[in-house]
Amino acid sequence: MARMVSTRRKTINTVLAWGVGLIIFFPILWITVLSFKSEGDAIRTPIEVLTAPWTLESYATVQERSNYLKHFWNSVILSVGSTFLGLLVAVPAAWSMAFVPSKRTKDILMWMLSTKMLPAVGVLYPIYLLFIRMGLLDSRLGLTIVLMLINLPIIVWMLYTYFREIPGEILEAARMDGAGLREEILYVLTPMAVPGIASTVLLNVILAWNEAFWTLNLTAATAAPLTAFIASYSSPEGLFYAKLSAASVMAIAPILILGWFSQKQLVRGLTFGAVK
């Protein structure tokens, strides 16, 4: 009897999980379908859209109208660059908070996390003026710094959580063997926290890749990433659904492929230290 109840519960959980997954994936599936339709067919009813002929017209138009590779490389540079800079700051900060905590460590962590609750539009104007004064407006360097700063609290929090799971005795033993701070972080702590660091890197790359608010307000042409590439297909004349869908698919495809091939590492990192 207990086995039947357990099997039924497992089946229900599996069905619910698949249902939630399909609901989350449906928008991506739908814009993919729309991207292979003509502009006239894309605004019809769902049944008419599905039965309409498939075409690569929207993808061809997008390629002709926009420099996709330029936007793509901007996204790569901004995502990788902001992640690298974030790690340079976050690893020592998380190490200090995890292994040399003070009375205010938890307060500092909570303050850092609270900055993520601040509406971005509230600090847009001063940052915009600052970028103009420093010549960083519409530059890769300026946007890389901004993306690093807005994701830094999450990087520090994740690394702090992972580092807390590493026994401090191992680091003490390294110090007794003559390891300095640099050797302790690079050769002892970092290799032990590779799953956590890898998941932190992947999550930060995804967040930076998908960031739209700052990229749309601080760039124009030179440093515009794929989020700006998508927004260019929304105009005062209206939305070009098929072309907008094609641009969206071209923008999200690289990060979806990355997430698909690295899902094991991501899950492993996110569950690092959960089971002892």
C-alpha angles and dihedrals in degrees: 000000000000090000091053091051091048092049092048092049091049091050092049091049091049092050091047091049092051090046093052090045092052092048091052093045096045097084090054091048092049097050088048090056092046091050090064094052132083119257091254094050094046093069096051128099117290093256092051091047092054093048095044118104118270120242142171091218095113093049091050091050092048091051092050096045101043139039097237096177092055092054091043094054090045089056091048093049094046095046097045094038095050091046093051093048090046092054092050089059101032101049095060091039093051091044091053094048094045101044105020102035123174132200090267098047095102091045090052091049092050091047091052091050092047090061088068088063092059112106107248092220088063092069099031096095098053092043090048092052091045091052091051091051092048096042093241098121112122091005130128092226094054095046092045090056092048093049090048092051097047092051097038095092091056092047092050093046094050094046091045090054092049094045091052089063092059113091111248090216089074091059091045089054090051090052091050088054089057102264115155126212093272094050091044093056099037103038105026112024101034097051091049092050097044094120092051094044091047093053090046090052093048093048093048092049090052093048092047092046092052097042109123110161098065096035092054095046101040101040137059112168115324100059099021110139129200093285088064088044089060094044091055089074092063110083139165087259090063141265122314096213099189095044092042089052092048091050090048093051091049090050099047098037096082094050092044090053090048091050092047095053094041099042093109092054091045094051091043091052095045090052093042108137094005093112123040 
